[in-house]
Amino acid sequence: MRIPSDQISDYEGRYEVWEAATETAWMVREPTTPYHERPSRELVQSVRLIAALRGVPINGFGAGDIVVRNPEGERVRILQADEMLHLRPEEAQAIGHAVQAYERVEGDPHPEADPLPDVVLEVDLTTDVRRGKLGLYESCGFPEVWVDVPERRLPSSPKGAIPGLTIYVNGPDGFREAAESVAFPSWTAAEIHAAINESKLSPETTAALRRVGGLMAERDGGGPDLFLRLEREESRAEGMAEGVMEGVRKAFEFMAVLESRGFVRSTALMGSIGLISRIDEAELMRLAMNCHDESDLLERIAAVASNGG
């Protein structure tokens, strides 16, 4: 499709690549289907969970534009990625309406280039980015590109395409396929594909997200974010409250057994509730049935509690 240079900035449709030299665009055949958009949305949800454990936000730019310029600064192409992830929010904040990328000469980054996304996701539902788009990412020095072929296919999907995700990591010799992500340590291609194609998070995916988030916290010096910390503190408080209530219940059941033997709830016995709550229930029943009198009982309670119940 031909889109003149003076109209490309205002064009609202979806395309894969626009070439300045010919003013033509490689169009996305079915740009608005939920089957195409869902993987990128699911990726953002998974990454948010990882970021919560990491303790540092991860920015998702969505289907944004990437303007590719030659070393002289002339606009030569525009790419539209399905998702762009930035691990350093402070760098991403400086980016305008589009990421400005430059074709590299001898591997050196251009001084005017924007910080590149740490990960770019391409969803191959009706097209194949490997035919040319992947090489553009490589030539501009993008560090990592994920290409996902979704589980749900369409009649217009390429024949023979096998669902799955491929990780491409940029190095001295260009892109190489990798089993695991570099940006998200230990997250495998199979685990990423599952996370962005499942109808709901499976136990396996949940475990993977927790593992990756924990490793990123260690690597980046972070920890759980405020929301997660508050949730954990509330859970601990609830657990402590439940423990106290359980101890009180156990102590009063013990008192009921003593009363059946003729003991009274004396001040001394009531003052021992803290020790009683720490003793195993079976041991408490033995104390209640074997003690001779209150003095004997108090000595036995103190002895058992001091030995850890």
C-alpha positions as CSV (number, residue, x, y, z in Angstrom):
1,M,0.0,0.0,0.0
2,R,1.3,3.5,-0.9
3,I,1.3,6.1,1.9
4,P,3.0,9.4,1.0
5,S,5.7,10.7,3.3
6,D,3.7,13.7,4.3
7,Q,0.8,11.5,5.4
8,I,2.6,8.7,7.2
9,S,2.7,10.6,10.6
10,D,-1.1,10.9,10.5
11,Y,-1.8,7.4,9.3
12,E,-3.9,5.5,11.9
13,G,-3.9,2.0,10.3
14,R,-1.6,-0.9,11.2
15,Y,1.4,-1.9,9.1
16,E,4.6,-3.9,9.7
17,V,7.1,-1.7,7.8
18,W,6.9,1.6,5.9
19,E,9.7,2.3,3.4
20,A,10.6,6.0,2.8
21,A,12.3,5.4,-0.6
22,T,9.1,3.9,-2.2
23,E,6.5,5.3,0.2
24,T,5.0,1.8,0.5
25,A,3.9,-0.1,3.5
26,W,3.8,-3.8,4.3
27,M,0.3,-4.0,5.7
28,V,-1.0,-6.2,8.5
29,R,-3.7,-8.3,6.9
30,E,-6.0,-8.5,10.0
31,P,-4.8,-5.8,12.4
32,T,-7.7,-5.6,14.8
33,T,-8.5,-9.3,15.6
34,P,-8.3,-10.2,19.3
35,Y,-6.3,-13.2,18.3
36,H,-3.5,-10.9,17.2
37,E,-3.8,-8.4,20.1
38,R,-4.3,-10.9,22.9
39,P,-0.7,-12.2,23.2
40,S,0.7,-8.7,23.7
41,R,-1.9,-7.8,26.3
42,E,-1.3,-11.1,28.2
43,L,2.5,-10.4,28.1
44,V,1.9,-7.0,29.8
45,Q,-0.2,-8.7,32.5
46,S,2.5,-11.3,33.1
47,V,5.3,-8.7,33.2
48,R,3.4,-6.6,35.7
49,L,3.4,-9.6,38.1
50,I,7.2,-10.0,37.5
51,A,7.6,-6.3,38.1
52,A,5.8,-6.5,41.4
53,L,8.3,-9.0,42.7
54,R,11.2,-7.2,41.1
55,G,10.1,-4.0,42.9
56,V,10.8,-1.7,39.9
57,P,8.2,-0.9,37.2
58,I,8.6,-2.3,33.7
59,N,7.2,-0.1,31.0
60,G,5.1,-1.5,28.2
61,F,4.7,0.8,25.2
62,G,2.2,-1.3,23.3
63,A,2.0,-1.2,19.5
64,G,4.3,1.8,19.1
65,D,6.2,3.2,16.1
66,I,9.9,2.8,15.7
67,V,11.4,5.4,13.3
68,V,14.6,4.0,11.6
69,R,17.1,6.6,10.4
70,N,20.3,6.2,8.5
71,P,23.6,7.5,10.1
72,E,22.9,10.9,8.5
73,G,19.6,11.2,10.4
74,E,17.3,10.7,7.4
75,R,14.2,8.7,8.0
76,V,14.3,5.5,5.9
77,R,11.7,3.2,7.5
78,I,9.1,3.1,10.2
79,L,8.4,-0.2,12.0
80,Q,5.3,-1.0,14.1
81,A,6.1,-3.4,16.9
82,D,3.3,-5.3,18.7
83,E,4.8,-4.7,22.2
84,M,7.9,-2.9,23.5
85,L,9.2,-3.5,27.0
86,H,11.6,-1.1,28.9
87,L,13.2,-2.4,32.1
88,R,14.5,1.1,33.1
89,P,11.5,3.4,33.3
90,E,13.7,6.5,33.8
91,E,15.2,5.9,30.3
92,A,11.8,5.3,28.7
93,Q,10.4,8.5,29.9
94,A,12.6,10.5,27.6
95,I,11.1,8.8,24.5
96,G,8.6,10.9,22.4
97,H,5.7,9.7,20.3
98,A,8.0,7.2,18.5
99,V,11.3,5.4,19.3
100,Q,14.1,7.0,17.2
101,A,16.5,4.2,16.1
102,Y,19.5,4.4,13.8
103,E,21.1,2.0,11.5
104,R,24.4,1.1,13.1
105,V,27.8,1.4,11.5
106,E,30.4,-1.1,12.8
107,G,28.1,-1.8,15.8
108,D,28.4,1.7,17.4
109,P,25.1,3.3,18.6
110,H,24.2,6.6,17.2
111,P,24.6,9.5,19.7
112,E,21.0,10.7,19.0
113,A,19.3,7.3,19.2
114,D,16.7,6.8,21.8
115,P,17.1,4.1,24.5
116,L,16.0,0.9,22.7
117,P,13.4,-1.4,24.3
118,D,14.9,-4.3,26.2
119,V,12.4,-6.6,24.5
120,V,10.3,-6.3,21.4
121,L,7.4,-8.7,20.9
122,E,6.2,-9.6,17.4
123,V,3.0,-11.7,17.0
124,D,3.1,-13.7,13.8
125,L,-0.6,-14.4,13.2
126,T,-1.0,-13.6,9.5
127,T,2.6,-12.5,8.6
128,D,6.2,-13.7,9.1
129,V,8.5,-11.0,10.5
130,R,11.5,-13.2,9.7
131,R,11.2,-12.2,6.0
132,G,12.7,-8.8,6.5
133,K,11.5,-7.1,9.7
134,L,13.8,-9.1,12.0
135,G,16.8,-8.0,10.0
136,L,15.9,-4.3,10.6
137,Y,15.7,-4.9,14.3
138,E,19.1,-6.6,14.1
139,S,20.7,-3.7,12.1
140,C,19.6,-1.1,14.6
141,G,21.0,-3.0,17.6
142,F,17.8,-4.0,19.3
143,P,19.0,-6.3,22.1
144,E,16.2,-8.9,22.2
145,V,13.2,-9.7,20.0
146,W,10.5,-12.4,20.7
147,V,8.5,-13.8,17.8
148,D,5.3,-15.6,18.9
149,V,3.2,-17.8,16.7
150,P,-0.1,-17.9,18.6
151,E,-2.0,-21.1,19.5
152,R,-5.2,-19.8,17.9
153,R,-4.8,-19.7,14.1
154,L,-6.9,-18.0,11.4
155,P,-7.8,-19.0,7.9
156,S,-5.3,-16.4,6.7
157,S,-2.5,-17.6,8.9
158,P,0.6,-18.9,7.0
159,K,0.2,-22.6,6.2
160,G,2.5,-24.9,8.2
161,A,3.3,-22.3,10.9
162,I,3.9,-24.1,14.2
163,P,2.7,-22.4,17.4
164,G,5.5,-21.4,19.7
165,L,7.8,-18.5,20.6
166,T,11.4,-17.9,19.5
167,I,13.8,-15.6,21.3
168,Y,16.4,-13.7,19.3
169,V,19.3,-12.2,21.3
170,N,21.6,-9.7,19.6
171,G,25.4,-10.2,19.9
172,P,28.6,-9.5,18.1
173,D,27.5,-11.7,15.2
174,G,23.9,-10.4,15.1
175,F,20.8,-12.3,16.2
176,R,21.0,-15.8,17.6
177,E,18.2,-18.0,18.8
178,A,18.3,-18.5,22.6
179,A,16.4,-20.9,24.8
180,E,16.1,-18.3,27.6
181,S,15.6,-14.5,27.7
182,V,18.5,-12.3,28.8
183,A,16.3,-9.4,29.9
184,F,14.1,-11.7,32.0
185,P,16.6,-14.2,33.4
186,S,15.7,-17.9,33.2
187,W,12.4,-17.2,31.5
188,T,12.3,-19.8,28.7
189,A,10.7,-19.5,25.2
190,A,8.3,-22.2,26.1
191,E,7.3,-20.5,29.4
192,I,6.8,-17.1,27.7
193,H,4.6,-18.7,25.0
194,A,2.5,-20.4,27.6
195,A,2.1,-17.2,29.6
196,I,0.8,-15.2,26.7
197,N,-1.4,-17.9,25.2
198,E,-3.1,-19.5,28.3
199,S,-6.7,-18.7,29.0
200,K,-5.7,-18.3,32.7
201,L,-2.5,-18.6,34.6
202,S,-1.5,-22.2,35.2
203,P,0.4,-23.3,38.3
204,E,3.5,-23.8,36.1
205,T,3.3,-20.3,34.6
206,T,2.7,-18.8,38.1
207,A,5.8,-20.6,39.4
208,A,7.8,-19.3,36.4
209,L,6.7,-15.7,36.9
210,R,7.6,-15.9,40.6
211,R,11.0,-17.4,39.8
212,V,11.8,-14.7,37.2
213,G,10.6,-11.9,39.4
214,G,12.8,-13.1,42.3
215,L,15.9,-13.4,40.1
216,M,15.3,-9.9,38.7
217,A,15.0,-8.5,42.2
218,E,18.3,-10.1,43.1
219,R,20.0,-8.9,39.9
220,D,18.6,-5.3,40.0
221,G,18.7,-4.8,43.8
222,G,15.0,-4.5,44.2
223,G,12.3,-6.3,46.1
224,P,8.5,-6.6,46.3
225,D,6.7,-3.4,45.4
226,L,4.6,-1.4,47.9
227,F,1.3,-3.2,47.0
228,L,2.8,-6.6,47.4
229,R,4.6,-5.7,50.6
230,L,1.3,-4.4,52.1
231,E,-0.4,-7.7,51.0
232,R,2.3,-9.8,52.7
233,E,2.2,-7.7,55.9
234,E,-1.6,-8.1,56.1
235,S,-1.3,-11.8,55.5
236,R,1.3,-12.1,58.3
237,A,-1.0,-10.0,60.6
238,E,-3.9,-12.3,59.8
239,G,-1.8,-15.3,60.5
240,M,-0.7,-14.0,63.8
241,A,-4.2,-13.1,64.8
242,E,-5.4,-16.6,63.8
243,G,-2.5,-18.1,65.9
244,V,-3.6,-16.1,69.0
245,M,-7.2,-17.1,68.6
246,E,-6.2,-20.8,68.2
247,G,-4.0,-20.5,71.4
248,V,-6.9,-19.0,73.3
249,R,-9.3,-21.8,72.1
250,K,-6.8,-24.5,73.2
251,A,-6.3,-22.9,76.6
252,F,-10.0,-22.7,77.4
253,E,-10.6,-26.3,76.3
254,F,-7.8,-27.2,78.7
255,M,-9.5,-25.3,81.5
256,A,-12.8,-27.1,80.8
257,V,-11.1,-30.5,81.3
258,L,-9.6,-29.2,84.5
259,E,-13.0,-28.0,85.8
260,S,-14.4,-31.5,85.1
261,R,-11.8,-32.8,87.6
262,G,-12.8,-30.2,90.2
263,F,-10.2,-27.5,89.5
264,V,-11.3,-23.9,89.6
265,R,-10.1,-21.0,87.3
266,S,-7.8,-19.4,89.8
267,T,-5.8,-16.3,89.2
268,A,-2.6,-18.4,89.0
269,L,-4.1,-20.7,86.3
270,M,-5.5,-17.8,84.3
271,G,-2.1,-16.2,84.4
272,S,-0.6,-19.3,82.7
273,I,-2.7,-19.1,79.6
274,G,0.2,-17.7,77.6
275,L,2.3,-20.8,78.5
276,I,-0.7,-23.2,78.0
277,S,-1.3,-21.8,74.4
278,R,2.3,-22.9,73.5
279,I,1.9,-26.5,74.5
280,D,0.7,-29.3,72.1
281,E,-3.0,-30.3,72.7
282,A,-2.2,-34.0,73.3
283,E,0.4,-33.0,76.0
284,L,-2.1,-30.6,77.6
285,M,-4.6,-33.4,77.9
286,R,-2.0,-35.6,79.6
287,L,-1.2,-32.8,82.0
288,A,-4.8,-32.2,82.8
289,M,-5.4,-35.9,83.6
290,N,-2.2,-36.7,85.5
291,C,-1.7,-33.6,87.7
292,H,-2.4,-34.0,91.5
293,D,-3.3,-30.4,92.4
294,E,-2.9,-26.9,91.1
295,S,0.6,-26.5,92.4
296,D,1.7,-29.7,90.7
297,L,-0.1,-28.6,87.5
298,L,1.6,-25.2,87.4
299,E,5.0,-26.8,87.8
300,R,4.3,-29.3,85.0
301,I,3.0,-26.5,82.7
302,A,6.2,-24.4,83.3
303,A,8.5,-27.4,82.7
304,V,6.8,-28.5,79.4
305,A,6.6,-24.9,78.1
306,S,10.3,-24.3,78.8
307,N,11.1,-27.4,76.7
308,G,9.2,-26.1,73.7
309,G,5.8,-27.7,74.3
